[in-house]
Amino acid sequence: MSAGFDFRVVIIFLLVTLLIIVLIILYKYLLNYFSKDRLKTEDYCVLYSLESNSPKGEVEFYFTVPDDEIHVSFQILNENWELHRELKSEMISKGGTIINYNLDELDKGLYYYGIVTSKQETFKKVYIK
C-alpha cells in the first residue's frame, strides 16, 4: 500500500506561484501608471541647508537653478512668515548660486530663508541665537 506521489500539492504550489507573479506584474503596472503625472524634481530649483546648525556671522546661502534662465527671489522671512528682507530678485542662469549674508544683522529668533520662482516656493528654517 504505497501512497504514491500526490500531484495536487505540486499543482497548488504552481498556482500560488503563478498568482504571486501576476500580482507583482500588476503592482509594477499600477506604479508605472500612477507615476506618469508626478512632479519632476529635476525641473525645480534646489535650496541647500546651511552648513552649521547654529550659524553666526557671515553665511553662504546656496541654491541651484535647472533652467537656462529663471527669475528668482531670495528672501528672509520672520517667524510669522512675513517678509523681513529680500536679498536678491533677478534673472539667474542655470547652475549654482551663492548669496553671502551677515546673520548678525538679524535679531535673535526664528527665521526662514528661501527662494521664490514662478513654479515654486521653497523655504528652510534657521534659528539665530
N, C-alpha and C positions, 0 to 999 in steps of 0.2 A: 504494500500500500504506500506507494510513493506519492507525495502530494504534487510533485511536478512544479514547474515554474509558472507563476501567475503573471500573465501579461497585462492584467488590469492595472497593476501597480506601475508598470512602465508607461502605459497609455496615460494614466493620471499624471505621472511625472512630466511627460511630454506636453500635455495640455496646459499644465500650470506654467511650464517654461515658456510656451508659446504666448500665453496670456501676459506674462511679465514682459516679454519682448514687445508685444503690441502696446502695452501701457507705456513703456519707455518711449517708443516711437511717437505715440500720441502726445506725451508730455513735451517732447522736443518740438513737435509741430506747433503746439499751443504756445510755447515760449517764443518761438520764432514769429508766430502770428501776432502776438500781443506786443512784441518789441519793435514793430515796424514804425510806430509813431512816437517812439521815445525821444527825449531830448538828447541831442548830440553834444556832449560836453566839449568836444573839440571846437565848437563854434562859439564858445564863450570865453571871456577874459578869466584869468586865474589870479586871485589875490592870495599872496602868501602871508603866513603869520610872521610876527616879529620873532627875532632870534632869542630874545630874552623874555622870561615870564614877568619880570618886574622891570620894564625898561625905564631908563633915565637918560636925560641929556639928549644928544643928537642921535636920531634913529634913521634907518633907511626903510621906507615902505617900498615893497617890490610887487609888481604885477606884470602879467604878460598879456599881449593882445594877439588874437589869432588872425584877424582880418588885415587886409592891406592898410587900411586907414579907417579909424573909427573915432567918434567924438567921445572922450572920457572925461568925467568929472570926478576928481578925487576929493573926498570930503571927510571932515571930522565932525561927528555928532556928539551931543552931550547925552547924559543918561536918560533924558526924556525923548530921545530921538529927534531933537531939534538941531538944525544946522549950527555948528559952532564956528567952523571955518572951512572954506573951500580952498584947498592948496593948489589945485590945478584944474583947468577946464579948457581943453583944447583937443584938436585932432592929433591922434597918436598913431604912428606907423606900427606895423607888425613887429613883434619881438618884445623884449623885456624893457621895463621902465622902472627907474629908481627915483623916489622922491625923498629928499632929505628934509627932516623937520626936527626942531628942538622941542622936546616934550616939556622942558622946564617952563615954556610959555603957558602951559595948561595948569589950572588949579588941581588939587588932589581930587580924585573921584573916578567914576566910571565913564569911559568914552567909547565910541565906536568909530572905526575908520573904515573907509571902503570906497568902492568905485561904482559909478552910475553911468550906464550907457543906454542906448535906445532899446536894447534887448534884455538888460539885466540890472539888478541892484545887488551888490554883494558887500556885506559888512562883517567885520570881526571886532571883538571887544578887546579893550586894553584898559588896565586899571593903573592909575597914576597914584603912587604913594607919596 
